[in-house]
Amino acid sequence: MKEEMHSVEQVADRLGLHVRTVRGYIRSGRLRAVRIGKQYRIAASDLDALTGQAPAATRVSGHAEVSSIVQIDGVDRAAADRLGTLMLASANTSHDQANPLRVQTVHDEERCRMKIIILGDPASTAELLHLLDAVLNADNGLLGREVHDA
């Protein structure tokens, strides 16, 4: 894939600057450019870097991803296995196969602590977190412990 290249004159027009100013930016290192013969060529990504704009590929996307880490204390190995299986099964039955949820679980037996790492789109991640909340707050739920109101 070739990147679009601009001449000094094109960059000057685009930025509303004088050609000498653009050449000064190049000489001072403020703007990266490639010299071809007696002329400079400026890559679109270098122009974007100068103006503080995100690269074109990033701007077009519009895709959002959420990273969540849930830490649960007081979880033994058996409960961690059950909870991990539930989270993975729920993530694998996600409706959007183009952007599947990614779930990883880690259990620290010494501290009786479990961490669940969820990566995915906001809506699917929220659904999985709601399921996790329901399981953790259910009486005699998946963790095998009762929750009493104080």
Rosetta blueprint (number, residue, H / E / L):
1 M L
2 K L
3 E L
4 E L
5 M E
6 H E
7 S E
8 V H
9 E H
10 Q H
11 V H
12 A H
13 D H
14 R H
15 L H
16 G L
17 L L
18 H L
19 V H
20 R H
21 T H
22 V H
23 R H
24 G H
25 Y H
26 I H
27 R H
28 S H
29 G L
30 R L
31 L L
32 R L
33 A L
34 V E
35 R E
36 I E
37 G L
38 K L
39 Q E
40 Y E
41 R E
42 I E
43 A E
44 A H
45 S H
46 D H
47 L H
48 D H
49 A H
50 L H
51 T H
52 G L
53 Q L
54 A L
55 P L
56 A H
57 A H
58 T H
59 R H
60 V H
61 S H
62 G L
63 H L
64 A L
65 E L
66 V E
67 S E
68 S E
69 I E
70 V E
71 Q E
72 I E
73 D E
74 G L
75 V L
76 D L
77 R H
78 A H
79 A H
80 A H
81 D H
82 R H
83 L H
84 G H
85 T H
86 L H
87 M H
88 L H
89 A H
90 S H
91 A H
92 N H
93 T L
94 S L
95 H L
96 D L
97 Q L
98 A L
99 N L
100 P L
101 L L
102 R E
103 V E
104 Q E
105 T E
106 V E
107 H E
108 D E
109 E L
110 E L
111 R L
112 C L
113 R E
114 M E
115 K E
116 I E
117 I E
118 I E
119 L E
120 G E
121 D L
122 P H
123 A H
124 S H
125 T H
126 A H
127 E H
128 L H
129 L H
130 H H
131 L H
132 L H
133 D H
134 A H
135 V H
136 L H
137 N H
138 A L
139 D L
140 N L
141 G L
142 L L
143 L L
144 G L
145 R L
146 E L
147 V L
148 H L
149 D L
150 A L
